[in-house]
Amino acid sequence: MIEDKNTSRTQLSELGEFGLINHLTKNFTIKQKTTSLGIGDDAAVLDFDNKKCVLTTDLLIEGVHFDLSYVPLKHLGYKAVVVNLSDVYAMNAVATQITVSIAVSNRFPLEALEELYAGIETAAKIYNIDVVGGDTTSSTTGLLISITAVGYAEEKELVYRSGAQENDLLVVTGDLGAAYLGLQVLEREKKVYEVNPNSQPDLDQYTYLIERQLKPEAREDISELLSALDVKPTSMIDISDGLSSEVIHLCTQSKVGVNLYEEKIPLDPTVISTCEEFQLNSTTVALNGGEDYELLFTIKQQDFPKIKANPSLTVIGHITDEKSGIGLVTRANEKIEIKAQGWNPIEG
């Protein structure tokens, strides 16, 4: 969990800003035909012809969004890319380019930033995107990472949060709650280490949870899957702040209500067993944990036969009229109001 203190350290001042940029970005290659000009000028040049451009950005701050005592820098670089791409895929769009900006204090040598950019490079290769620019500056408070993602879609393919209609089905990809539990495991082991630095944690049984926290994957596959099934969502959002928050966002934007069924929420067996270990309610974890980066969307009822046999998709509720409210139907068949209790970036 602790970095090797004996590795070589190259001071960033030895390279200067432009030398640092050139060093960190030398391995990035252009793959997208929409990239007319990448790194090396005052701005990148992108050409999408008549397609609609999709643009999103996220800021990650040390001590707020990540803890470097247990987050490897390579994983952090990978995750920083993924969380942005997830927003593009939530628009039913294709991600094509990113820009990467960092602010870094003098406690980070060149080798540390090489690890960070190795994760960024790995994500760029896996998701077939181009790194086309960014910025570097100094920081007195640790590491900050800001990534902007660019993508495109035909107007008719774009999906917004505001399109859900009464009687639509509410669908989620994958399973929920694992990332939050992965964080709880890592935080627990950090406390154990602080008490006994010689302890060696056995994390094998938590592998899935920790991977979901440290190395999440964006659901790039869902747009292609739904297209192959001849299904276009009526609305869509990614689950970054917790299922409860995202359901409320979707319903508020669409001016509808929802019945979300507790018994339908998909949970990995490891989530259930770890919730028991930590004495946590699995439904609460799934609703409010966040950082799952799955997709939540609505479809018309007539499209249900097309998706019902797919293991990646689970129907967890249906859309109602706005006056019926945003509710969770419990296993006891009681309807309670869903309140947003997921991650709040202002409160921390």
C-alpha positions in Angstrom: 0.0 0.0 0.0 3.0 2.3 0.5 5.2 3.5 -2.4 8.8 2.4 -2.6 10.9 5.2 -1.1 14.1 4.1 -2.8 13.1 4.9 -6.4 15.0 7.5 -8.3 13.7 11.1 -8.3 14.1 13.6 -11.1 13.2 17.1 -10.1 10.6 18.7 -12.4 12.7 21.9 -12.5 15.3 20.0 -14.5 12.9 19.8 -17.4 10.9 23.1 -17.3 7.3 23.3 -18.3 7.6 22.6 -22.0 10.2 19.9 -21.5 7.9 18.3 -19.0 4.9 18.4 -21.4 7.0 16.9 -24.2 8.4 14.2 -21.9 5.0 13.1 -20.5 3.2 13.2 -23.9 5.8 11.8 -26.2 4.1 8.3 -26.3 0.6 9.6 -27.2 -0.3 8.8 -30.8 -3.1 10.0 -33.0 -5.8 7.4 -33.7 -9.0 9.4 -34.4 -9.6 10.7 -37.9 -11.5 13.6 -36.2 -8.2 14.8 -34.7 -6.8 17.3 -37.3 -4.1 18.6 -34.9 -3.1 17.3 -31.5 -0.5 18.4 -29.0 2.1 21.0 -30.1 0.2 24.2 -30.9 -1.9 26.8 -29.1 -5.0 24.6 -29.5 -6.0 21.3 -30.8 -8.1 21.1 -34.0 -11.0 18.7 -34.3 -13.2 18.1 -37.3 -16.6 16.4 -36.7 -18.2 17.4 -40.1 -21.9 17.7 -39.4 -22.0 15.7 -36.2 -22.9 17.2 -32.7 -19.9 17.7 -30.4 -20.2 16.5 -26.8 -17.9 18.1 -24.2 -17.5 17.3 -20.5 -14.9 18.0 -17.8 -14.1 16.8 -14.3 -11.7 18.0 -11.6 -10.0 15.6 -9.1 -8.3 17.0 -6.0 -5.9 15.2 -3.7 -7.4 14.8 -0.2 -11.0 15.3 -1.6 -11.4 12.8 -4.4 -8.4 10.5 -3.8 -5.9 9.5 -1.1 -2.4 8.7 -2.4 -1.7 6.5 0.6 -3.6 3.7 -1.1 -4.3 4.9 -4.6 -1.5 4.1 -7.0 -0.7 6.9 -9.4 -1.1 4.7 -12.5 -4.6 3.7 -11.3 -5.4 7.4 -10.6 -4.5 8.4 -14.1 -6.6 5.6 -15.6 -9.6 6.5 -13.4 -9.4 10.2 -14.1 -9.9 9.4 -17.8 -12.7 6.9 -17.2 -14.9 9.2 -15.1 -14.9 11.7 -17.9 -15.6 9.2 -20.7 -18.5 7.8 -18.7 -20.3 11.2 -19.1 -19.8 11.1 -22.8 -21.2 7.6 -23.0 -24.2 8.7 -20.9 -25.1 11.0 -23.8 -25.1 7.9 -26.1 -22.1 9.5 -27.9 -18.6 8.3 -29.0 -15.7 9.6 -27.0 -12.7 10.7 -29.2 -10.3 13.1 -27.5 -9.3 14.3 -24.0 -7.2 17.2 -22.7 -5.3 16.7 -19.4 -4.3 19.4 -17.0 -2.4 18.9 -13.7 -1.3 21.1 -10.9 1.5 19.4 -8.9 3.6 20.3 -5.8 7.3 19.9 -5.6 7.0 16.7 -3.5 6.3 14.9 -6.8 9.3 13.9 -8.8 9.2 13.2 -12.6 8.9 9.5 -12.0 5.6 10.0 -10.1 4.1 11.9 -13.0 5.4 9.2 -15.4 3.3 6.7 -13.4 0.2 9.0 -13.6 0.6 9.5 -17.3 1.1 5.8 -17.9 -2.4 5.3 -16.5 -3.7 8.0 -18.8 -1.9 6.4 -21.7 -3.3 3.0 -20.9 -6.9 4.4 -20.7 -6.4 6.2 -24.0 -5.3 3.0 -25.7 -8.1 0.9 -24.3 -10.9 3.4 -25.1 -9.3 4.5 -28.4 -9.1 8.2 -27.6 -6.5 10.8 -28.4 -4.8 13.0 -25.9 -4.7 16.4 -27.7 -3.6 18.9 -25.1 -3.7 20.2 -21.6 -1.7 22.3 -19.1 0.7 21.9 -16.2 1.2 24.3 -13.3 2.5 24.2 -9.7 0.4 23.6 -6.6 1.0 24.2 -2.9 -1.7 21.8 -1.8 -0.9 18.5 -3.5 -2.0 17.1 -6.8 -5.0 18.3 -8.9 -6.1 16.7 -12.2 -8.5 18.2 -14.6 -9.6 16.3 -17.7 -11.9 17.4 -20.5 -13.4 14.8 -22.7 -14.7 15.4 -26.3 -17.0 13.2 -28.3 -19.6 13.3 -31.0 -22.9 11.8 -32.1 -25.6 12.3 -34.7 -28.4 14.5 -33.4 -30.8 11.6 -33.7 -28.6 9.3 -31.6 -28.1 11.7 -28.6 -29.9 10.9 -25.4 -30.6 13.4 -22.7 -31.7 13.3 -19.0 -34.9 15.0 -19.9 -36.6 12.4 -22.2 -38.1 9.9 -19.8 -41.9 9.5 -20.1 -44.6 8.0 -18.0 -44.7 4.1 -18.2 -41.1 3.9 -19.5 -39.0 1.2 -17.8 -36.0 2.2 -15.7 -32.9 0.1 -16.5 -29.4 -0.1 -15.0 -26.2 -1.7 -16.3 -24.0 -3.9 -14.3 -24.2 -4.0 -10.5 -24.1 -1.3 -7.8 -22.4 -0.6 -4.5 -19.0 -2.3 -5.1 -16.9 0.8 -5.5 -18.1 2.3 -2.2 -17.3 -0.9 -0.4 -13.9 -1.0 -2.0 -13.3 2.4 -0.5 -14.4 1.3 2.9 -12.0 -1.7 2.7 -9.1 0.6 1.7 -9.9 3.1 4.4 -10.0 0.3 7.0 -6.6 -1.1 5.9 -5.1 2.4 6.0 -6.1 2.7 9.7 -4.6 -0.7 10.4 -1.4 0.3 8.7 -1.2 3.5 10.7 -1.4 1.5 13.9 0.9 -1.3 12.7 3.1 -0.4 9.7 4.4 -4.0 9.6 0.9 -5.5 8.9 0.4 -7.1 5.6 -3.3 -6.9 4.5 -5.0 -9.9 2.9 -7.3 -8.3 0.3 -7.9 -11.3 -2.0 -11.6 -11.6 -1.0 -12.1 -8.0 -1.8 -10.4 -7.9 -5.2 -13.6 -7.1 -7.1 -14.6 -4.3 -4.7 -11.1 -2.7 -4.8 -10.9 -2.9 -8.6 -14.3 -1.2 -8.8 -12.9 1.6 -6.7 -9.4 2.0 -8.0 -9.8 1.0 -11.6 -13.5 1.5 -12.7 -14.5 1.0 -16.3 -16.8 3.3 -18.3 -19.7 1.5 -20.2 -18.5 2.2 -23.7 -20.1 -1.0 -24.8 -23.7 -0.1 -23.9 -24.4 2.2 -26.9 -23.3 -0.4 -29.3 -25.2 -3.1 -27.5 -28.5 -1.1 -27.5 -28.0 -0.2 -31.1 -27.6 -3.9 -32.0 -30.8 -4.6 -30.1 -32.6 -1.8 -31.9 -33.3 0.0 -28.7 -32.8 3.8 -28.1 -33.1 5.0 -24.5 -35.6 7.8 -23.9 -33.3 9.2 -21.2 -29.9 8.4 -19.7 -27.4 9.4 -17.0 -24.3 7.8 -15.6 -24.1 6.7 -11.9 -21.2 8.6 -10.4 -22.9 10.2 -7.3 -25.1 7.3 -6.3 -28.2 5.7 -7.7 -30.5 7.9 -5.5 -29.0 11.1 -6.8 -29.1 10.0 -10.4 -32.7 8.9 -10.3 -33.7 12.2 -8.8 -31.7 14.1 -11.6 -33.3 12.0 -14.3 -36.9 12.5 -12.9 -36.4 16.2 -12.2 -35.1 16.9 -15.7 -37.9 14.8 -17.3 -40.6 16.1 -14.9 -41.7 12.6 -14.0 -41.9 10.3 -11.0 -40.6 6.8 -10.5 -41.2 3.5 -8.7 -37.8 2.0 -8.0 -38.0 -1.6 -6.7 -35.5 -2.5 -3.9 -35.6 -6.2 -4.7 -34.6 -5.5 -8.4 -31.4 -3.5 -7.6 -28.5 -5.7 -8.9 -25.9 -6.5 -6.3 -22.7 -8.7 -6.7 -22.5 -11.5 -4.1 -19.3 -9.9 -2.7 -21.2 -6.7 -2.1 -23.8 -8.6 0.0 -21.3 -10.5 2.1 -19.1 -7.4 2.7 -22.1 -5.3 3.7 -22.8 -8.0 6.3 -19.2 -7.8 7.5 -19.3 -4.0 7.8 -22.8 -4.1 9.2 -24.1 -1.9 6.3 -27.5 -2.1 4.6 -26.8 -3.2 1.0 -29.7 -1.2 -0.4 -28.4 2.0 1.3 -24.9 1.3 -0.2 -26.3 0.8 -3.7 -28.5 3.9 -3.5 -25.9 6.2 -2.0 -22.4 4.8 -2.5 -21.5 6.3 -5.9 -18.5 5.9 -8.2 -20.1 2.8 -9.9 -19.9 4.5 -13.4 -22.7 2.3 -14.6 -25.5 3.8 -16.8 -29.0 4.4 -15.7 -31.6 4.8 -18.5 -35.2 4.5 -19.5 -36.7 2.6 -22.4 -40.2 2.2 -23.8 -42.2 -0.8 -22.6 -42.4 -2.3 -26.0 -38.6 -2.6 -26.0 -38.5 -4.8 -23.0 -38.5 -8.1 -24.9 -35.3 -7.0 -26.7 -33.3 -6.5 -23.5 -34.9 -9.0 -21.0 -32.4 -11.8 -21.7 -29.3 -9.6 -21.5 -27.1 -10.2 -18.4 -25.7 -6.6 -18.6 -29.1 -4.9 -18.2 -31.6 -5.0 -15.3 -35.0 -3.4 -15.1 -35.3 -1.9 -11.7 -38.4 0.2 -11.9 -40.8 2.2 -14.1 -41.6 5.9 -14.7 -44.8 7.4 -13.2 -46.4 10.8 -13.4 -44.7 13.6 -11.6 -47.3 13.8 -8.8 -46.7 10.2 -7.8 -43.2 11.2 -6.6 -39.8 9.6 -6.7 -40.2 6.5 -4.6 -38.4 3.3 -3.5 -40.8 0.3 -3.2 -39.3 -1.8 -0.4 -39.2 -5.6 -0.1 -42.1 -5.1 2.3 -44.0 -3.4 -0.6 -44.0 0.0 1.1 -43.2 3.1 -0.9 -40.8 5.6 0.6 -39.4 8.8 -0.8 -36.0 8.7 -2.4 -33.7 11.4 -1.1 -30.3 12.3 -2.5 -27.7 11.1 -0.1 -24.9 10.3 -2.5 -21.6 12.2 -3.0 -21.8 15.9 -2.6 -18.8 17.7 -4.1 -19.5 20.9 -2.1 -19.8 19.2 1.3 -17.1 16.7 0.6 
